[in-house]
Amino acid sequence: MQKRIFILISATTLAISAAAQVGAIDLNRPGSEHDYEQEHEKKQKYTCPMHPDVITDHPGNCPKCGMTLVPKEEKKHSTLNSDKSRAGTQRSTSNRQSDLSPQSHSMHEHEMHPPSHEGHDMHMTMHSSIDLADPMSREGSGTSWLPDSSPMYGKMLMFGNDMLMLHGAIFPRYTNVSTRRGDDRIDAPNWIMGMYSHPLGDSTQIGGRLMMSLDPLTEGGRGYPLLFQTGESWHDQPLHDRQHPHDLFDELSLSLSQKFDHDFSAYIYFGYPGEPALGPPAFMHRPSAMDDPDAPIGHHWQDSTHITFGVATAGLVWRNVKIEGSIFTGREPDENRYDFDRARFDSYSGRISWNPTKNLALQVSHGYIKSPEALDPKTNIHRTTASAIYNLPLGPDINWSNAFVWGQNNASEEGKTQSFLIESNYQRGRDTVYLRWERVEKSGHELVLDPPDESRIFPIGGYTIGYVRDLSHGNGLDIGLGTQFTFNDRPDRLDRFYGDDLGYAFQFFLRIRPSLHGHASHEHTEHVAGAEK
């Protein structure tokens, strides 16, 4: 600690001395501007975009994260008149103290929320692996967008100019679901993901992503119990009241992006498997849902195409608006969760995304999905979705994230059915509280009811509240102890299938994931700012 204080005092003294020398330069004197630039070049500093407290007088790599150091830019003033100079001299003592707080705040915001297309004091090299022009914090599942202010939980590794970001989560738990169709079990839903990017010059980038899940081992072929969940099959029988397991390989994709101007770019994306331009970011990638172990019961109305064996997408981005289109395989993954299914490229979709502010991400999309279910090969679906994701950072380790999702399936056999979802997640330090509300219209055929009720449409409701307390927080790995309670409402006509009891579920779980990226550095920056004040 004494060593850090000594370094801090020395750095402060050096900064004040440099400021005094710069203030003494008369830029109106002939040749003084040239002398100033020469002096500036001699004293060029280098810093880490993700750790602004790392400052050196030579280029290299950050000792904390390995990222390539970039030149630290100073704000330049074209003219200095005598009145401003005298006023600055009179206020110099007080300003040295007051300037520290906004500077520390600027460092904190820069590290927590990588910028988009706007200018900042330092060059940011944390780009999306999909599109070079986008910040990494905007990157959702597939080619979808999150708000630019979204928190990033992961571990970043640098290999020269190449970047690798690792994400993931596992939920070891006990879950208990009521009613005749319920179940109880010990399991562990999980996923892990790596995002890699390699620059090809200043305006071109190649990216790659790999996402895997051990659900086939931890969940088995039937998946985990989840009341009123539907979709996919096991032993040639449709799954109902259970969430199917995800495949071993959930994404294996390559992308190439080109930046034509500071606010105009384009990209192409190929995935086998991958995710087409249809729907919001998949539930496990939304900040509003990342602490909830369960999938939404409207999953197959909103974001179920996030694992598709065969996807090709092309997109154009202008400022904060994106237009993209995909061709992809309509058939959902088969029962063999370890293999690669046959690519068909028989379906298509289009999506428009808009991030009007750094805290808001909007999208609307439509797609034609040919024969998604192997047990109903003649049924095709036209899916339309719209979503709004709002993320609000409230402090150094405080975040509030929300999502509204609407999805509609227009199936050739059943007609139109709707789904609505609202999620909210409030995280403050070690504590997180989250909510989910759902309303979905499902047919008797989807719920696997008897023939007299197969053609009927039943409105289903789901209401979830959960809490997580981190036992380990901000040390590279966040381990939280959580509990969750869900209850469902249903029409009385379904009582003969589910019983007269209230439909509910509860669970106790551990949530294990990487810490918030840059969390340790934030704490250090805040501590330094407090000490200087």
FISE-103745 format. One record per residue: residue in three letters; x, y, z of N, C-alpha, C in turn. Coordinates in steps of 0.02 Angstrom, whole numbers, plus 50000, padded with zeros to 5 digits. Example, Ala and Ser with C-alpha at 12.3 -4.5 7.8 and 13.67 -1.06 7.14 Angstrom:
BEGIN
ALA506604971650390506154977550390506604983550390SER506424988850354506844994750357506455000250394
This chain:
BEGIN
MET500414994050000500005000050000500435006250000GLN500995006450041501435012250042501745013349973LYS501925007749940502215008249873501725011449825ARG501085009349829500575012149784500475019549797ILE500465021549862500385028649880500975032649853PHE501585029849861502185033349836502145034349760ILE501935028949724501865029449651501335034549633LEU500775034449670500235039049657500455046249667ILE500815047649723501045054449737501535056749683SER501985052149663502475053849611502125055549545ALA501635051249526501265052449464500885059049466THR500585060549524500215066849531500685072849525THR501255072349558501745077749554501975078949483LEU502125073349447502335073849378501785076949334ALA501165075049346500605077749306500525085249319ILE500585087349383500515094449399501085098449367SER501685095649370502265099149341502165099849265ALA501945094449233501835094749161501295099849144ALA500775099949184500235104749172500485111949179ALA500915112949229501185119749239501615121849180GLN502015117049153502435118549096502015120149034VAL501495116149024501045117448967500695124148975GLY500485125749035500145132049047500605137949035ALA501265136849045501735142349036501895143648963ILE501725139148918501875139948847501415145148816ASP501675149848784501275154948748501205152648676LEU500625150148659500525147648592500475153148540ASN500395159448563500375165048516501075167248495ARG501595165048531502275166848513502485162748453PRO502815165748403503015162048344503445156048362GLY503285150448333503665144348346503475140648408SER503045143748452502875140448515502445134348505GLU501995134448456501565128748443501985122748421HIS502485124148379502925118748357503325115948415ASP503555120448459503925118148518503475114048564TYR502855116048570502385112348612502275105348586GLU502195104748519502085098148490502695093748500GLN503305096748492503905092748503503945090448576GLU503775094948622503795093148693503275087648707HIS502695088248675502175083148686502395076348661GLU502735076248603502955069948575503475066648621LYS503905070948650504425068148695504115064948757LYS503535067648779503235065248840502615061048827GLN502575057748770502015053448752501945047848802LYS501355046948828501205041548875500765036348841TYR500795030248867500405024748841499995021748898THR499385019648882498935017048933498525011248906CYS498205007648951497775002048932497055004348926PRO496705002948871496005005048865495555002248919MET495724996348947495304993348998495564994549069HIS496174996849076496464998249142496815005049139PRO496435010549142496735017249133497255019049185ASP497275015349242497785016849293498475014449272VAL498505010149220499155007949193499405013149143ILE499935016749160500215021949117500975020949114THR501245020649053501965019949043502205025048992ASP502865025948987503145030548938503395027048876HIS503195020748867503405016948808502845012048790PRO502795010148725502275005348704502414998448731GLY501894994248730501964987348755501284984348769ASN501264979648816500644976348835500474977848907CYS499824977848922499584979148990499794973349036PRO500104974749093500304969349138499714965849172LYS499104968849168498524965949201498134961249155CYS498024963549092497604959649047497954957748982GLY498534960548969498904958748908498704962648847MET498214967348853497984971248795498544975948772THR498594977248707499084981748680498954988848706LEU499484992048733499424998848757499335003648699VAL498945008948710498815013848658499055020748682PRO499195025348636499415032048656498875035548697LYS499085038548752498625042348794498565049348766GLU497965051048743497865057448711497715062948761GLU498005068648751497865074448793497395079148755LYS496965082448791496515087248759496915093348737LYS496835095348673497195100948645496745107148640HIS497045112948654496685119248648497035123448596SER496665126048549496975129648494497225136548514THR496875139848559497065146648580497015147148654LEU497425151648682497405153248753497445160848760ASN496915164148782496955171348791497175172948862SER497365179048872497655180948937497155180648993ASP496515182148979496005181949031495925174849057LYS495875169849011495805162949033496415160549071SER497005163049048497625160949081497645163549152ARG497445169949162497445172649230496935169149273ALA496335167749244495815164349283496045157349302GLY496375153949253496615147249268497145147249322THR497575152549323498085152949375497775153849443GLN497265158049448496945159349512496595153249539ARG496335149049493495945143249516496355136849517SER496995137149502497395131049491497395126449552THR497445129349611497495125049671496855121149682SER496275124649678495645121149690495485116249634ASN495655117949571495485113649515495875107149516ARG496485107349545496865101149547496505095849588GLN496135098149638495745093349678495105091449643SER494735096549617494075095049588494135091149524ASP494685092049486494745088449422494845081049432LEU495085078949491495215071849502494585067749501SER494045070449529493425066649532493135065149464PRO493045070149420492775068449354493245064149314GLN493905064849325494365060649288494295053449308SER494235052249374494135045349397493475042649373HIS492955047049374492305044849350492335043049276SER492715047049237492775045649166493125038949155MET493645037649195493985031149189493505025449204HIS493105026449256492645021049275492145019649220GLU491845024949192491355023949139491665020849078HIS492275022949063492615020349004492725012849011GLU492885010649071493055003549079492424999349085MET491925001849119491304997949127490924997349062HIS490905002749023490475002948964490875005148904PRO491155000548867491535002348808491115006448760PRO491405011548728491015016148687490805013048621SER490325016448589490105014248523490485018148470HIS490135022248430490465025848377490685032748398GLU490585034648462490745041348484491485041948503GLY491745048148502492435049248519492555049048593HIS493145046748614493335046548684494065048548689ASP494295049648752494965052048763495485046848742MET495315040548743495785035348725495485030848672HIS495915028248628495665023748576495435017248609MET494835014948593494575008648620494685003048569THR494984997748590495124992148545494694986048561MET494204986748607493764981148623493164981248576HIS493254978248518492734978148468492324971648473SER491724971948446491314965948439491674961048393SER491604954648407491904949648364491514948948298ILE490904951548296490494951148235490624957048189ASP490614963148217490694969148177491224973648209LEU491744975148173492294979248197492064986048222ALA491524988648194491294995348212490894995548276ASP490694989748302490274989548362490704988348424PRO490514991148482490854989448544490664982448566MET491104979148603490964972348624490354971848669SER490224977048709489654976848755488984976548718ARG488984978348654488374978148614488224971148588GLU488714966748590488664960248558488224955448599GLY487684953048569487254948148601487374941248571SER486874936948574486944930348542486864931148467GLY487194926748428487164927348356487414934148334THR487014937748295487184944448273486734949648306SER486394947848359485914952348392486294957648433TRP485924962848452486214968448490485914968848560LEU486354970548607486174972548674486284980048681PRO486034983248734486224990248745486984990948754ASP487264996548732487984997648738488214997748810SER487774999348857487964999848927487924993148964SER487774987748928487674981248960488314978848995PRO488244975949054488834973149088489094967049051MET489744966049055490064960249023490394955949077TYR490134949849085490424945149132490854940349092GLY491504940749101491944936549062492674937849079LYS493094933849048493824934349055494124935848987MET494494941348983494784943248919495524941548918LEU495744938648862496444936948851496674940248787MET497274943048787497544946348729498164942548704PHE498204941648638498774938548606499004943448552GLY499414948348572499574953748526498954957948514ASN498754958448451498144962148434497534957548431ASP497634951048441497074946348441496764946148511MET496104945648512495744945648576495314939448583LEU495294936648642494864930948659494484932648723MET493824932448719493404933648777493024927248793LEU493074925148857492754918948880492164920648924HIS491594917448910490984918348949490724911448970GLY490234911449015489924905049032489554905449098ALA489174900249113488814899849176488604892549187ILE488574890649250488314884049269487894884949331PHE487334881249335486854881849390486744875049423PRO487194872649464487044866549502486454867949549ARG485944863549550485334865349586484914859249604TYR484434860649648483874856149660483244859849639THR482824856849596482204859949574481624855249586ASN481054858149606480454854249622479864857549588VAL479504853849546478934856349508478314852449527SER477764855949541477154852849565476724850349508THR476124848049525475594845349481475764838249457ARG475274835149425475364828249401475924827849349ARG476044833249313476554833249261477224835949285GLY477274837249349477894839949376478394834549392ASP478944836649422479504832149437479974835849485ASP480424832249516480954835449554481604831849539ARG482154835549540482794832649521483364837249540ILE483954834449538484584838149545484914838349476ASP485074844249452485394844749387485834850949385ALA486054852849326486514858649320486504861449249PRO486014865549231486034868849166486674872849159ASN486964873049098487614876049091487764877949018TRP488254882349009488514884048943489184887648952ILE489594887248901490244890648900490354893148829MET490674899048823490744902148757491404905948752GLY491704905648693492304909548678492194913748616MET492394920148619492334924748562493034927148544TYR493214926448481493894927948460493864932948402SER494334937648401494364942348345495094943648327HIS495204944548261495874945748235495824951348183PRO496164957048193496134962548145496534960948082LEU496254962948025496594962447961496694969547936GLY497134973247968497224980247953496794984448000ASP496724990847981496354995548024495604995248015SER495364992547959494644992947945494324986247929THR494684980747941494414974147927494564969547986GLN494104965048000494184960448056493854953748040ILE494174948448062493884941748059493734939548131GLY493164936448140492954934348207492734927048207GLY492774924048265492544917148272492244916148341ARG491744911748346491424910448411491294902948417LEU491374900648478491224893648495490824893648559MET490234890548557489814889848617489644882448625MET489724879948686489594872948701489184872348765SER488874866648774488484865248834488554857848851LEU488594856448916488604849548939487914847348962ASP487394850748937486704848748952486564841448935PRO486834838748881486694831648866486904827048923LEU487414829048962487624825049019487244826849082THR487154833349096486854835449159486094835249159GLU485784835749100485054835949095484754829549066GLY485154825649030484894819648998484484821448937GLY484224816448904483854817548842483194821148851ARG482874820248909482214823448920482264830648942GLY482854832848964482904839648989482654840249060TYR482554846449083482344847549152481604849449157PRO481284848149214480564849649222480434857149221LEU479934859149182479734866149177479014866249154LEU478554868049199477844867749184477664871849121PHE477264868649077476994871649017477524873248964GLN478134870748973478624871448920478504866248866THR478614868048804478494863448748479044864348696GLY479094859548650479574860048595480074854448595GLU480214851848535480684846448521480434839748550SER480854834548547480604827848561481134823548596TRP480904817848622481344812948652481024806048640HIS481414801348613481164794748595480554795148551ASP480584799748503480054800748453479384802648484GLN479414805548543478814808248576478924815648591PRO478414819848579478504827048592478614828448666LEU479094832748681479214834848750478674839748772HIS478444838948833477984843848862478144844448937ASP478054850448962478194851949032478924850549050ARG479354850949001480074850149011480444854548960GLN481004857248982481444861048937481964856348908HIS481974855848842482444851248809483164853248824PRO483624848548825484334850248835484614853548772HIS485124857648781485464860648723485994855848698ASP486174856748635486674852348604487364853648633LEU487804848748623488494849548645488804855648610PHE488694856348545488924862148507488334866648492ASP488324872548522487774877248513487934882748463GLU488564884148454488764889048403489484887648383LEU489604887548318490274887048289490244891448227SER490494897648233490364902548181490994906448164LEU490984909248103491494913748078491154919948051SER491494925648057491214931948031491784936148002LEU491594940447956492064945047925491714951847921SER492044956947948491734963647948492204968647916GLN491914973747886492284979047852491994985747872LYS492424990247895492214996947913492385001647855PHE491875004547823491975008947766492075016147788ASP491765018047842491825024747870491745024147945HIS491815029647981491765029248054491065027248077ASP490555028348035489875026548055489525021948004PHE489915018547961489605014047913490035007747906SER489715001947914490084995547912489624990047886ALA489924984447871489554978547847489894972247871TYR489524966747873489814960447895489444954647863ILE489774948847862489454942547845489614937647901TYR489144932947912489184928347969488954921447945PHE489354916347961489174909447946489214905248010GLY488684901348022488684897248082488444890148068TYR488804885448097488604878348091488824874648155PRO488394875348207487764879048211487874886548223GLY487334890248217487354897448229486654899948244GLU486564906448239485924909548254485734914548199PRO485154913748169484944918448116484704925048145ALA484594929848100484354936448120483594936048132LEU483414933248188482714932248206482644932248282GLY482264937148308482134937348379482644941548418PRO482534942148484482994945848527483604941548543PRO484094944148579484634939848603484344934048643ALA484634928048636484384922148671484394923348747PHE483944920148782483814921848852484434921648896MET484884916748887485474916248931485974921748919HIS485904925548864486354931048848486064937848865ARG485444938048888485144944448908485324946048980PRO485574951948995485724953749066485114953149111SER484524954049083483914953549124483744946449143ALA484054941449111483884934349124484484930149145MET485074933049150485674929049159485724925649228ASP485324927849276485324924549342484774919449350ASP484334918749301483784914049303483994907549270PRO483994901849306484214895549276483734892949223ASP483104895049223482594892249179482514896249115ALA482324892649062482144895848999481434898649005PRO481254903848967480564906148966480114900948933ILE479484900648954479024895848924478804898248855GLY478944904548838478824906948770479434906448726HIS479924902348745480554901648709480444900148635HIS479974895748619479854893748550479404898448512TRP479264904148541478924909648507479394915648496GLN479974915448529480384921448532481104920348507ASP481474915748538482184915248523482434908048517SER482004903448497482194896348495482664894748438THR482764899248390483204897848333483934899248350HIS484094900148415484784901848432485264896048421ILE485014889948412485444884348392485164881648326THR485474883448271485244881648205485834878948165PHE485764872948139486314869748102486304871948029GLY486624877548018486674880447951486364887347950VAL486794892647954486564899547953487044903747912ALA486774908147869487174913147834486814919847841THR487174924847866486874931447879487324936847850ALA487014941947822487364947847799487014954047827GLY487414958947849487124964847880487484971247862LEU487114976747863487374983447854487224987547917VAL487724991347940487644995448000487805002647983TRP487335007047996487445014247988487285017548055ARG487815020448084487755023348151487495018148200ASN486905019148226486625014348275486035010548248VAL485995009848182485455006148150485765000448109LYS485454994648114485704988748078485134985348041ILE485264983447978484804979547938485164973247917GLU484854967447929485194961147914484684955947890GLY484934951047853484514945647829484884939047832SER484504933647841484804926947848484444921847806ILE484814916847785484524910547762484784905247810PHE484354900447828484554895747879484134889347875THR484314884547916483954878147921483364878847968GLY482764877247945482184877947988482114872448040ARG482344866448026482254860848071482664861848136GLU482334860848193482664861448257483124855448269PRO483604856048315484074850448327483714843948343ASP484014838348319483694831848330483874829248400GLU483664823148415483754820348482484474818548499ASN484884817648448485594816248460485944822948473ARG486094824348536486364830848554487114831548543TYR487434826348520488164826448511488374827248439ASP487924826748391488124826848321487984833648289PHE488154834248225488014840148185487464838248135ASP486884841448141486324839748097486444842248026ARG486064839547980486134841347909485894848547897ALA486304852447864486114859347845485644859147786ARG485104863047789484594863047736484534869847702PHE484614875347738484544882047711483884882847674ASP483344881147708482684881347678482224886647709SER482514890847753482114895947787482474902747781TYR482124908047798482414914747792482134919347845SER482494924847857482264929747906482594936447892GLY482314941747921482594948447918482474952047984ARG482944956448001482884959948065483154967048059ILE482814971748091483044978648098483174979948171SER483774982248187483964983748256484144991148261TRP483994994148317484145001248328484305002248402ASN484895005248414485095007248481485085014848485PRO484515017848501484465025248501484885028548554THR485005025148610485445027548663485875021748686LYS486375023248727486815018048751486465013148798ASN485875015048824485515010848871484935006948842LEU484805007848777484205004848747484375001348682ALA484094995248675484174991448613483484989048590LEU483294990748529482644988948500482754984548439GLN482294979948428482314975848367481624973648348VAL481524972748283480924969548256481164964848201SER480854958948198481094953848151480524949448128HIS480624946348070480144941648043480514936148007GLY480254930048012480574924447978480084919047958TYR480274915447907479904909447885480314903447906ILE480024899047947480364893147973480024886947944LYS480374883347902480084877547869480174871347912SER479624868047927479614861547961480084861248021PRO479964865548072480414865548130480394859148171GLU479814855848175479754849848217479764843548174ALA480214838948190480264832648152479624828548156LEU479254829048212478644825048221478054828148184ASP478104834548162477584837848123477914840948061PRO478154836848016478554839447959478164843947912LYS477494843547912477094847647866476924854547894THR477094855747957476934862147989477504867047979ASN477354872747948477824878147939477604884147981ILE478064888448000477914893948045478174900548016HIS477754905648017477964912548006478014915748076ARG478614917748094478724920548162478894927948157THR478554931848198478684939048203478844940748275THR479364944748286479554946548354479714953948358ALA479664956648418479884963448433480124963548505SER480634967448520480894967648588481194974448603ALA481204976048667481544981948692481934979848754ILE482584981048753483014979448810483304985948837TYR483194987248901483414993348932483884991748990ASN484494994348986484984993149039485204999849068LEU485215000349134485385006549167485915005449221PRO486545007349208487055007049261486915012449312LEU486885010549375486715015249429487295016849474GLY487865013649464488445014849506489005010249487PRO489565010549524490155006449508490004999049505ASP489564996549548489394989449549488644988549558ILE488264992849524487534992749528487254993149457ASN486804988649440486524988549372485804986149374TRP485404989249331484694987349325484554986049251SER484354979849235484224977949166483514975349158ASN483194977149102482504975349090482414973249017ALA481924969049005481774966948937481024965948928PHE480784968148870480104966548848480164962948782VAL479834957148776479874953148715479164951048695TRP479014951948632478394949448604478564944948545GLY478234939248542478334934648487477674931648464GLN477614930848399477004927948370477194922448321ASN476884916648330476954911148282476314910548241ASN476384910448177475814909248132475944902448099ALA475694897248131475824890348109475304888348057SER475524884548008475084882547953474504878147977GLU474584874748034474054870348059473624873548114GLU473904878548150473554881148209473374888448204GLY473644892248158473514899348154473984903248200LYS473774909348219474204913748257474134912748332THR474684912448366474714912348439475234917348462GLN475124920348520475534925848545475924923948608SER476464927548619476824926848682477084933748702PHE477084934948768477324941148797477784939548855LEU478304943548863478784942348917479044949048943ILE479094949649008479424955349041479914952549092GLU480524954849088481044952749136481364958949168SER481594958049230481944963449263482464960449310ASN483054963349310483604960849352483954966849384TYR483954967149451484284972549487484854969649528GLN485464971749511486064969349544486394975049581ARG486524974049645486864979049687487404975549727GLY488024976249705488574972849740488484965249736ARG488464962149794488404954849798487684952449791ASP487194956949792486494954949793486154956249727THR485734951449706485344952049644484634949649656VAL484164953549633483454951649634483204951949561TYR482834946849540482594946749471481874944349468LEU481524946449414480814944849404480714942749332ARG480204938649322479994936949253479234935949253TRP478914939149205478184938349194478084936049122GLU477664931049113477534928449046476794927149035ARG476604927848972475924926048950476004922948881VAL475804916548874475904912948811475264909248793GLU475094909248729474524905348704474794898848674LYS474584893248702474824886748678474224882248661SER474304878448608473764874048587473784867448626GLY473224864048625473204857348656473694852648622HIS473804853648558474294849548522474994850748550GLU475174857048562475834858648591475904855548660LEU475374855848700475394853248769475284845648773VAL475194842448716475104835248711474504833148753LEU473914835948735473294834148769472924828948727ASP472364826648754471954821748719471644824848656PRO471464820748606471204823348543470644828448549PRO470154827748595469624832948597469884839948611ASP470464840548644470734847148662471334849248620GLU471514845248571472114846748533472074853348495SER471494855048470471424861048429471274867348469ARG471164866648534471014872448576471654876348591ILE471574882848602472124887248622472034889148695PHE472554888248735472524889448807473004894948826PRO472764900248859473224905448885473564903048949ILE474224903448950474624901149007475014907049036GLY475024907549101475404912849134475964910049177GLY476504913849183477064911949225477334917949261TYR477464917249327477694922849369478274920349412THR478864923349404479464921049437479794926649476ILE480034925049536480444929649575481044925749601GLY481624928749600482224925349622482714930049656TYR483154927149695483664931049732484324927149732VAL484874930749721485544927849723485994932049768ARG486364928749812486864932049854487544929249836ASP487984933449812488654931149793489074929649854LEU489334923649857489804921749909490504923849890SER490654923549825491274926149797491094931149744HIS491394937149747491164942449703491754946749681GLY491844947449616492354951949590493064949549594ASN493154943049606493824940249613494014935849554GLY493684936849498493804932749439493254927649428LEU492944925249483492404920349479491874922149530ASP491264923449506490704924949550490314918549564ILE490274916849628489894910949650489324913449694GLY488714912549671488144915049707487684909449730LEU487384910249789486884905649815486204908749803GLY485774905149766485134908049746484534903649759THR483954906749759483324903149764482824906549718GLN482334902649695481854905249646481184901849658PHE480654905749650479974903049656479564905249595THR479194900549566478774901949507478084899049519PHE477574902649501476904899649498476584901249432ASN476154896749410475834897349344475084897449352ASP474754901249309474024900749306473824897649239ARG473254894349239473024890549181472254890349182PRO471944889149124471214888449123471004882149162ASP470404882349190470144876649229470094870349187ARG470014871149122469934865349079470554860849080LEU471134863749101471744859749103471824856049169ASP471374856949217471444853649282471434846049276ARG471074843349227471044836049222471694833149197PHE472134837349171472804835049151473334836549204TYR473244842249238473744844449287473534843549360GLY472904842149371472654841549439472374848149465ASP472094847849525471774853849554472284858249590ASP472884855849602473364859649641473624865649601LEU473854870649638474174876449608474814874249573GLY474924876649514475544875149479476104879649503TYR476604876649533477164880649559477804876649553ALA478364880149561479024877049561479484881149605PHE479934877749640480444881349679481104877749668GLN481644881349679482304878549671482814882249713PHE483344878749729483934881549763484534879949719PHE484964884849708485494883749660486114887849677LEU486664885749647487264889849644487314892749574ARG487494899049569487624902149504488374903649500ILE488714900349454489444901049447489584903949378ARG489944909549376490104912849313490724917249323PRO491034919549268491594924349275491344930849304SER491804934449337491624940849366491524946049311LEU491224951649331491134957249286491814959349260HIS491874959949194492514961649163492754968449187GLY493374968749214493654974949238493434976849308HIS493084972349344492814974049411493364975949460ALA493914972049460494454973549507494754980349493SER494814982049429495094988449411494644994149432HIS493974993049429493514998249452493614999749525GLU493664994449565493754995449636494394999249650HIS494924997749612495555001249621495485008549602THR495145009949546495055016849524494655020849574GLU494115017849600493705021349650494105022649713HIS494525017849733494925018749793495415024449784VAL495735024749724496205030149710495855036949711ALA495265037149680494895043449678494715045749748GLY494505040949791494335042649860494935045149898ALA495515041949888496115043949923496335050949903GLU496275052549837496475059149814496015064549841LYS495355062949843494895067849871495065069349944
